[in-house]
Amino acid sequence: MKNDIKSGIEYAVITLLVSGLCLWQLISGANEPDPPAARIALMGLGLLVAGAMHCVFMMQLVRRTGRSFAPWFVAIVIFAPLGTAVLLALLLSESEPSES
């Protein structure tokens, strides 16, 4: 796998984990009897930024691998977890031919 594709996958997975952490903290904070407004706002903003950056990294991977942009844009943005999982599975299953 090329280094630029590998680093794109790593960045996309990291932003996905950060958005999951923000969502978890947002939900757990909202379930408190008196949730702190600043924490809720900060986690919401973190979720928004991490989700947007995840989409950016995934679309950079689409462009770097030469796939068509429009169908993958719909798959990643509209069907976020499923589209991401499918693209990452396709990218990780492709391997460069080994030189023997």
Summary of the structure (lengths in Angstrom):
residues: 100
radius of gyration: 16.5
end to end distance: 16.5
largest distance: 64.0
contacts: 263
relative contact order: 0.15
helix: 80%
strand: 0%
